[in-house]
Amino acid sequence: MSEHPKRGILVLAYGHKRYHRQAHTLALSLQRHSPGLHRTLATDDGNCPAAELYDDVIEVGGTQSDDCRQKLHLDRYAPYPYTLYLDADALAVRPVEPVFDLFDESDIGVVGRDITPAQENVWYGDVASMCRKASSTWLPKCNSGLMLIRPTETTRKVFGRARQLADGYQELGLHPFRRGIADEPLLAMALAESGIHAQDLTAVTSATPIGISGPLQLDVLNGDCAFDKNGMKVAPALIHFAADYSSDYRLAGAPYRRERSALRLAQRRHFTDTTARIIADLRYGLQCTAFNTWIRIAGRAPRDPSGVFDEPRRRTTSPMAISSTKQSPAQEETT
């Protein structure tokens, strides 16, 4: 382990090998736009190709799954006084250092908005029930793909409480995620108990294409990212390709595949930016055009058919029976 600076990036990559590949691509984008920012990878495979692009590697032991359990241990992995956690399926399009300064002085900084049962009935489950469990009138509806974590007693308390809530996940009536647990509702309840609010920074920090309602303008090499999301114009420093948007074979993943190709050519094979862009566009340009054309015609992105967001079926068999084909409307609006 090298000596840690005050600020740095933490990335998790465990379970399916695609997460290790995504961590590699994210590191290439960070290497390009924030080369001086320290990077740590927490992984179950310290010999994966991504590891060589990180300054430090933390070995994650135990049985791994593709759900979000490991994210409930970020307080134990976060190695910096100010740790910016990023999901592996994100890409930096501009320097990330300014993102640290956008958060307030909360022990944990999460991006999103506070919701009440009157504003929103369902988010991974019944919002009113979740508020009652947290003894709160509101919940921080956030995307945990980006969090600023400070090593404080409050931080340890929040993550410890989220792990405790995870033990009763089914009893809470929460929707399954990847046939397991989702971390976001658990963290939201724990954050609410500690009085930590979501911060409305989606437009400038990190945003997913979920809810996109216009063409995606994206060029990672030249630092360009802008799109309309749920009626709001966003130009984030990081674009988070959640769900099918990082797919290797579905239409929604075409922009990610194109930018991944351009980054590899420019950063690893040392092609000029112009040449890397031309090659990536030749390979994936038609797919990206089809993606943007769909949005122009339909007014929204193709529906995610992956079933990565699961929801309970009607109570015909068991309360937690899982639908593998339909995405919950509540999760479609994830930050």
C-alpha positions in Angstrom: 0.0 0.0 0.0 1.3 3.4 -0.9 0.9 6.5 1.2 -2.6 7.9 0.8 -3.2 11.5 0.0 -6.2 13.5 1.4 -8.5 12.7 -1.6 -8.9 9.7 -3.8 -11.1 7.4 -5.8 -12.4 4.0 -4.6 -13.9 1.5 -7.1 -15.4 -1.9 -6.4 -15.0 -4.8 -8.8 -16.2 -8.3 -7.7 -18.3 -11.2 -8.9 -18.8 -11.3 -12.7 -15.8 -10.6 -14.8 -17.6 -7.8 -16.6 -17.2 -5.6 -13.5 -13.4 -6.1 -13.6 -13.5 -5.0 -17.3 -15.6 -2.0 -16.4 -13.2 -1.0 -13.6 -10.4 -1.1 -16.2 -12.3 1.2 -18.5 -13.1 3.6 -15.7 -9.5 3.8 -14.7 -8.5 4.7 -18.3 -10.9 7.6 -18.2 -9.6 8.7 -14.8 -6.0 8.3 -16.0 -6.9 10.7 -18.9 -8.8 13.4 -17.1 -7.5 13.2 -13.5 -4.1 11.6 -13.8 -2.9 12.9 -10.4 -5.9 11.6 -8.5 -5.1 8.6 -6.3 -7.1 5.4 -7.2 -7.9 2.3 -5.1 -9.5 -0.8 -6.4 -11.4 -3.2 -4.0 -11.7 -6.5 -5.7 -11.9 -10.2 -5.3 -9.2 -10.7 -8.0 -6.0 -8.8 -7.3 -4.5 -10.1 -10.5 -7.2 -8.8 -12.8 -6.0 -6.5 -15.7 -7.7 -3.5 -14.0 -5.5 -3.8 -11.0 -2.4 -2.5 -12.8 -4.2 0.8 -13.4 -4.9 1.5 -9.7 -2.4 2.8 -7.2 -3.6 0.4 -4.5 -5.6 -2.8 -4.4 -7.7 -4.0 -1.5 -8.5 -7.7 -1.6 -12.2 -8.4 -0.9 -12.7 -11.9 0.6 -15.6 -14.1 1.2 -18.3 -15.4 -1.1 -19.2 -12.9 -3.8 -22.5 -12.3 -5.5 -23.6 -9.8 -8.2 -26.0 -7.9 -5.9 -24.9 -4.9 -3.8 -23.9 -6.4 -0.5 -20.3 -5.3 -0.7 -21.3 -1.6 -1.1 -22.6 -1.8 2.5 -19.0 -2.2 3.6 -17.6 0.9 1.9 -16.9 2.4 5.3 -14.4 -0.4 5.8 -12.8 0.0 2.4 -12.6 3.8 2.1 -8.9 4.6 2.4 -8.8 8.4 2.2 -9.9 11.2 4.5 -12.2 12.1 1.5 -13.0 9.1 -0.5 -15.1 9.4 -3.7 -16.7 6.1 -4.4 -17.6 5.3 -8.0 -19.4 2.4 -9.5 -17.2 0.5 -12.0 -19.7 1.2 -14.9 -19.0 4.9 -14.9 -16.7 7.0 -17.1 -15.0 10.3 -16.3 -15.5 12.9 -19.0 -13.8 15.8 -17.2 -11.4 16.2 -14.3 -13.0 14.7 -11.2 -11.2 16.8 -8.6 -13.9 19.6 -8.6 -16.6 17.1 -7.6 -15.1 16.8 -4.1 -15.8 20.5 -3.5 -19.4 20.4 -4.6 -20.6 18.4 -1.5 -21.5 20.0 1.8 -19.9 18.9 5.0 -22.1 15.9 5.6 -20.2 12.8 6.7 -21.6 11.0 3.7 -22.4 12.8 0.5 -25.0 11.3 -1.8 -26.5 12.7 -5.0 -30.2 12.8 -5.6 -33.2 14.4 -3.9 -35.3 13.9 -0.7 -38.7 12.3 -1.2 -41.7 11.9 1.1 -44.6 9.4 0.9 -46.8 12.1 -0.5 -44.4 12.8 -3.4 -43.6 9.2 -4.2 -45.4 6.0 -3.2 -42.8 3.3 -4.3 -39.0 3.3 -4.5 -37.7 -0.3 -4.1 -40.7 -0.7 -1.9 -43.3 1.2 0.0 -41.8 4.7 0.8 -44.2 5.2 3.8 -43.1 2.0 5.4 -39.4 2.8 4.8 -39.9 6.3 6.4 -41.6 4.7 9.4 -38.7 2.3 9.8 -36.2 5.2 9.7 -38.4 7.3 12.1 -38.3 10.0 9.4 -40.8 11.9 7.3 -38.5 11.8 4.3 -35.9 9.6 2.5 -32.8 10.6 0.5 -33.6 9.0 -2.9 -30.1 8.7 -4.2 -27.9 6.7 -6.7 -25.2 5.0 -4.7 -22.9 4.9 -7.8 -21.2 8.0 -6.5 -20.7 8.8 -2.8 -18.3 11.0 -0.9 -17.3 9.2 2.3 -15.5 10.7 5.3 -14.2 8.3 8.0 -16.2 9.4 10.9 -18.3 7.8 13.7 -21.5 8.8 11.9 -20.3 7.2 8.7 -19.6 3.9 10.5 -23.0 4.2 12.2 -24.8 4.7 8.9 -23.1 1.7 7.1 -23.5 -0.4 10.2 -27.2 0.3 10.4 -27.6 -0.5 6.6 -25.9 -3.8 7.1 -28.3 -4.5 10.0 -31.3 -3.6 7.9 -30.0 -6.0 5.2 -30.4 -8.9 7.5 -34.2 -8.2 7.4 -34.4 -7.3 3.7 -37.4 -9.5 2.9 -39.3 -8.5 6.0 -39.0 -4.9 4.9 -40.9 -5.8 1.7 -38.1 -4.4 -0.5 -37.8 -5.4 -4.2 -35.0 -7.8 -5.0 -32.0 -6.6 -7.1 -30.1 -9.1 -9.2 -31.8 -11.8 -7.2 -30.4 -10.3 -4.1 -30.5 -7.1 -2.1 -30.3 -3.5 -3.3 -28.1 -1.2 -1.2 -29.8 2.1 -2.0 -33.0 1.7 0.0 -31.0 0.4 3.0 -28.6 3.3 2.8 -31.5 5.7 2.4 -33.1 4.5 5.6 -29.8 4.6 7.5 -29.0 8.1 6.2 -32.4 9.4 7.1 -32.0 8.1 10.7 -28.8 10.1 10.9 -30.4 13.2 9.3 -28.3 13.1 6.2 -30.0 14.5 3.1 -29.5 13.8 -0.6 -27.8 16.7 -2.5 -29.1 17.9 -5.8 -25.9 17.6 -7.8 -27.0 15.2 -10.6 -26.6 17.7 -13.4 -22.9 18.3 -12.7 -21.5 15.3 -10.8 -22.8 11.9 -12.1 -25.9 10.9 -14.0 -27.2 7.8 -15.6 -28.9 7.8 -19.1 -31.9 6.2 -17.4 -34.7 8.7 -18.1 -32.9 10.2 -21.1 -35.4 12.0 -23.4 -33.1 13.3 -26.2 -29.9 12.4 -28.1 -26.8 11.5 -25.9 -24.0 13.9 -26.7 -20.8 12.1 -25.6 -17.1 12.2 -26.4 -15.0 11.0 -23.5 -11.7 11.9 -25.2 -12.7 15.5 -25.7 -14.6 15.9 -22.4 -18.0 16.3 -23.9 -21.2 14.9 -22.2 -24.7 16.4 -22.2 -28.2 15.1 -22.5 -31.8 15.7 -21.3 -32.8 13.5 -18.4 -36.3 13.6 -16.9 -36.9 17.0 -18.3 -33.5 18.4 -17.0 -30.4 19.2 -19.0 -27.4 17.6 -17.4 -23.7 17.9 -18.2 -22.0 15.7 -15.5 -18.3 15.1 -14.9 -19.0 11.4 -14.8 -21.6 9.4 -16.8 -22.8 6.3 -15.1 -23.8 3.5 -17.5 -26.2 1.7 -15.1 -28.2 -1.4 -16.0 -28.2 -2.1 -19.8 -26.3 1.0 -20.7 -23.0 -0.8 -20.3 -24.2 -3.9 -22.1 -21.8 -5.6 -24.5 -24.6 -6.6 -26.9 -27.8 -4.5 -26.4 -28.6 -1.3 -28.3 -28.6 0.8 -25.1 -24.9 -0.1 -24.5 -23.7 1.2 -27.9 -22.4 4.6 -26.5 -20.5 2.8 -23.7 -18.9 0.4 -26.2 -17.9 3.2 -28.5 -16.3 5.3 -25.7 -14.6 2.2 -24.2 -13.0 1.5 -27.6 -11.9 5.1 -28.1 -10.3 5.1 -24.6 -8.4 1.8 -25.1 -7.1 3.0 -28.5 -6.0 6.4 -27.1 -4.8 5.4 -23.7 -3.4 1.9 -24.1 -2.4 1.7 -27.8 -1.4 5.4 -28.0 -3.4 6.3 -31.1 -4.0 9.9 -31.7 -7.3 11.1 -30.4 -8.5 11.8 -33.9 -7.6 8.3 -35.1 -9.0 6.6 -32.0 -12.3 8.5 -32.5 -12.5 7.6 -36.2 -12.0 3.9 -35.5 -14.4 3.8 -32.6 -17.1 5.6 -34.7 -16.6 3.3 -37.6 -17.1 0.3 -35.3 -20.0 1.5 -33.2 -21.3 4.7 -34.9 -24.2 3.0 -36.7 -25.4 1.4 -33.4 -25.2 4.8 -31.6 -27.1 6.5 -34.5 -29.8 3.8 -34.1 -29.9 4.5 -30.4 -30.3 8.2 -30.8 -32.8 7.7 -33.6 -35.0 5.6 -31.3 -34.9 8.3 -28.7 -35.9 11.0 -31.3 -38.8 8.8 -32.5 -40.0 7.4 -29.2 -39.1 10.3 -27.0 -37.2 8.1 -24.6 -34.5 5.4 -24.6 -35.3 1.7 -25.3 -36.7 0.1 -22.3 -34.2 -1.9 -20.3 -35.1 -5.6 -20.9 -32.4 -7.1 -18.7 -34.5 -7.6 -15.5 -31.6 -6.3 -13.5 -34.1 -4.4 -11.4 -36.5 -7.1 -10.1 -39.9 -6.6 -8.5 -42.3 -8.9 -6.7 -45.0 -10.6 -8.7 -48.5 -10.4 -7.4 -49.0 -12.7 -4.4 -49.9 -15.8 -6.3 -47.0 -17.9 -5.1 -44.7 -16.2 -2.6 -44.4 -12.6 -1.4 -40.9 -12.4 -2.9 -41.4 -14.2 -6.2 -39.3 -12.4 -8.9 -40.2 -11.1 -12.3 -37.1 -11.4 -14.6 -38.5 -9.4 -17.5 -40.1 -6.2 -16.2 -38.3 -3.2 -14.7 -40.0 -1.4 -11.9 -41.2 2.1 -12.9 -39.8 3.4 -9.6 -36.3 2.2 -10.5 -36.5 3.7 -14.0 -36.0 7.1 -12.5 -32.8 6.2 -10.7 -30.4 9.2 -10.7 
